[in-house]
Amino acid sequence: MLYASAVSDVGRVRKTNEDAFVSDADVSLFAVADGMGGHDAGEVASALAIEAISGFIRRSAVDADFSWPYGIDRQLSYDANRLRTAIHLANRRV
């Protein structure tokens, strides 16, 4: 059995917390996106990154018929390729 929780802190310098995270044990996905405090729309960028990663990982967990827009790295496992693709998609979305 796996239990997970996440907490993020604004820290000592910033007034708002711009981090985003996902904890989805159903698809074994746990990720944090740093909101880059002090930069414009850091909270938007971190939320978009988590949405893109979560979306691809969830879709690819239930449907094996999806494209690999960034190709497949044969040195990586199937799940590692899913995560690699999800991160590329998040980067493009942000």
C-alpha positions as CSV (number, residue, x, y, z in Angstrom):
1,M,0.0,0.0,0.0
2,L,1.3,3.4,-0.9
3,Y,0.3,6.6,0.9
4,A,1.4,10.0,-0.5
5,S,0.9,13.6,0.5
6,A,2.3,16.9,-0.7
7,V,2.9,20.2,0.9
8,S,4.4,23.3,-0.6
9,D,5.6,26.4,1.3
10,V,5.8,30.0,0.1
11,G,9.2,30.3,1.7
12,R,10.8,33.3,3.4
13,V,11.0,35.6,0.4
14,R,7.8,35.4,-1.6
15,K,4.3,36.4,-0.6
16,T,2.5,33.8,-2.7
17,N,3.1,30.2,-3.5
18,E,3.3,29.4,-7.2
19,D,4.2,25.7,-7.0
20,A,1.9,23.0,-8.4
21,F,1.9,19.3,-7.8
22,V,0.1,16.0,-8.6
23,S,-0.2,12.9,-6.4
24,D,-2.0,10.2,-8.4
25,A,-1.3,6.8,-7.1
26,D,-3.7,5.2,-9.6
27,V,-1.1,5.9,-12.4
28,S,1.9,6.0,-10.1
29,L,2.5,9.7,-10.8
30,F,4.0,12.1,-8.3
31,A,5.4,15.4,-9.6
32,V,6.1,18.9,-8.5
33,A,6.4,22.0,-10.8
34,D,8.3,24.9,-9.2
35,G,6.4,28.1,-9.9
36,M,9.6,30.2,-10.3
37,G,8.5,32.8,-7.8
38,G,9.3,36.3,-8.9
39,H,8.7,35.6,-12.6
40,D,5.5,36.7,-14.3
41,A,2.7,34.0,-14.2
42,G,4.8,31.4,-12.4
43,E,1.7,29.9,-10.9
44,V,0.2,29.6,-14.4
45,A,3.3,27.9,-15.8
46,S,3.5,25.4,-13.0
47,A,-0.2,24.6,-13.3
48,L,0.1,24.1,-17.1
49,A,3.1,21.8,-16.6
50,I,1.3,19.6,-14.1
51,E,-1.9,19.5,-16.3
52,A,0.1,18.5,-19.3
53,I,2.1,15.8,-17.5
54,S,-1.0,14.4,-15.7
55,G,-3.1,14.5,-18.8
56,F,-0.6,12.5,-20.9
57,I,0.2,10.0,-18.2
58,R,-3.5,9.3,-17.5
59,R,-4.4,9.0,-21.2
60,S,-1.5,6.7,-22.0
61,A,-2.3,4.5,-18.9
62,V,-5.8,3.6,-20.3
63,D,-5.2,3.8,-24.1
64,A,-2.2,2.2,-25.8
65,D,-3.2,3.8,-29.1
66,F,-1.5,7.2,-28.8
67,S,1.3,9.0,-30.7
68,W,4.9,9.5,-29.6
69,P,5.4,13.1,-30.8
70,Y,9.0,13.0,-29.5
71,G,9.9,9.5,-30.6
72,I,10.9,6.6,-28.4
73,D,14.2,6.2,-26.7
74,R,15.0,2.5,-27.0
75,Q,17.3,2.7,-24.0
76,L,14.4,3.7,-21.7
77,S,11.5,1.5,-20.5
78,Y,8.0,2.0,-21.7
79,D,7.0,4.0,-18.6
80,A,10.2,6.1,-18.7
81,N,9.3,7.0,-22.3
82,R,5.8,7.9,-21.2
83,L,7.2,10.3,-18.6
84,R,9.8,11.7,-21.0
85,T,7.1,12.4,-23.5
86,A,4.9,14.0,-20.8
87,I,7.7,16.3,-19.8
88,H,8.3,17.3,-23.4
89,L,4.6,18.1,-23.8
90,A,4.6,20.1,-20.6
91,N,7.6,22.1,-21.8
92,R,6.0,22.9,-25.1
93,R,2.7,23.9,-23.4
94,V,4.4,26.2,-21.0
